Every structure is written in C-alpha cells, then in structure tokens.
C-alpha cells in the first residue's frame, strides 16, 4: 500500500487566474499524490447592505448560487482526476482571509495554494496576507505561469528556516527529477564601515569569505539525495532585489523561501522580504513553514518519495 502524503487547500477566486492555479495543482498532485484536495472559494459578504434600522439585509442567494455553480464549473474544467485524493469543493461566506485561515486551522493542510494577479504589486493583498498568516506552507502562483520545476531557487541566510526551505526544495526537486538546485545568499556591508581602517572592497571580500564558510557549514549536514546544490553570493543589501534579479536572469521556475530568518550581517528572509517576493516576483513563491507538532510540507514530500 502506498503511503499517503497529506492535504492541500486551494483558494480559488472564480477568475481567469484559477486556470493557472489549477494547472499548478495538477502538476503538484502528479508529483506528491496528496490524500486530500480541498478547493474553496469565499463569497465576500462584507459588502452586505444595512437598512435604516441597523438590520442586516440578507445576502442575495442568487449571488451565492451563481458562485457555487461557477466554482463547480471551474473545478470540473481545470482539475485533473487524482486517484490518491479525496476531493472536496467548498463555498464559504464571509471575509476571505478570515475564512481561509479558519479552514486551514481546522483542516490542518500541509500546503495552501492561491493564485495572484501579477499586475497587482501592492502590499496587503490576499496572497501576501495568506503567506504571512497561514499556519502552514503557502504557494502563491502568479497568473499565466507554466508549472515547471527545472530551475528552483532557494534564498538562504544560514538559519534553521532556510535549512527547512532548502530541504523542502531538495525533496520536491527529487520528485520532479531535477539534477541541481540553485541557492542565493545576499550580504551587505553594515553602516559605519567607514570608521574601520579597511576599505569597502576589503570588507566586502572578508564578508564574502565568511559567507562562503558559513555556506559550507550550513549545507554539509543537509541530505542532498543525489541533487547538486550550488550557491551564488551577491553583495546586495536588499535580499528581495537580489532574488528578483536572479529570477529574471537565470530563468527560475520556482522560489522556495523560509518564512523566518535572522538579521546578523545578512539580508533577512522575514517579514518585508518574503512579502515583497510574494507581491512582486513573477514566478511562484513557496513559503515554507513548520506546522508545530503536525506534519510539515517536507514530511509530506518525504512520504511521497518513500512511496515512489
């Protein structure tokens, strides 16, 4: 009997971008054979009108009925059969972020997948807020991308969370049959260097050499599973800028990033950096999180590897 590998929750917006999201779900499902797919759309009822007496008007049921019909049609057209999975389609009412987070806490998925309009680059969007607040790993898929896993980029700051992201990328890469994974470390010269007797170039060289040694210590204990892991080093204060340029210049298909990082002489992978990646990068971004005592996305991928 094949081991099952976990749950995926898919947030759909009932827009054209759902086609891209569902193509990505299909590609992942072929790789990891999840045991459950939960496809959900939330009808936003925050715009319900109130009458003069402060009574809430009933939300028009034809709106809900139309949304339910469209949801089932989107899933029917876009989702390929998944033999391993129990598939649920849900229509919820309320505030989309709240309802998706509530469902994620109740159902405990290993991964939440949501689409994103790549032309909307402002902060505070639903994908960014899900990536920040969800209790599990989150994959944000920009509209129009083709599901590929040939070139995976993992930004690293040598923290435990970066190690979890890289281990997840390696497991996913093995399932996808890739030969190599690219890492990126950005470092910068702290303010006040001018007070030091060394020149900026000398300090940059020292920081680069220190980072290279940290990289060797960082990557040594990680299981590579036959995949070549390389790291690029860039002198750049803003990690998100370095990552975007690497994505654009190297034809990256997927960015896998740790949800948290550290701020000791390095651009961190926490908060603003990850959120900027989610809202500005034109390739999918997988934010890797631990789920406490529950199974993590990495555990799910390793189970899939054991079943292969």
Secondary structure, DSSP 8 states (H G I E B T S, - for coil): ------EEEEE--SSTTHHHHHHHHHHHHHHH--SEEEEEEEEE-TT--B-TTS-B----HHHHHHHHHHHHHHHHHH----TT-EEEEEEEEE-HHHHHHHHHHHH--SEEEEEE-TT---TT-HHHHHHHH-SSEEEEEETT-----SSEEEE--SSHHHHHHHHHHHHHHHHHT-SEEEEEEEE---TTGGGSSS-HHHHHHHHHHHHHHHHHHHHHTS--TT-EEEEEEEE-S-HHHHHHHHHHHHT-SEEEEES----SSB---STHHHHHHHHH-SSEEEEE---TTS--HHHHHHHHHHH-
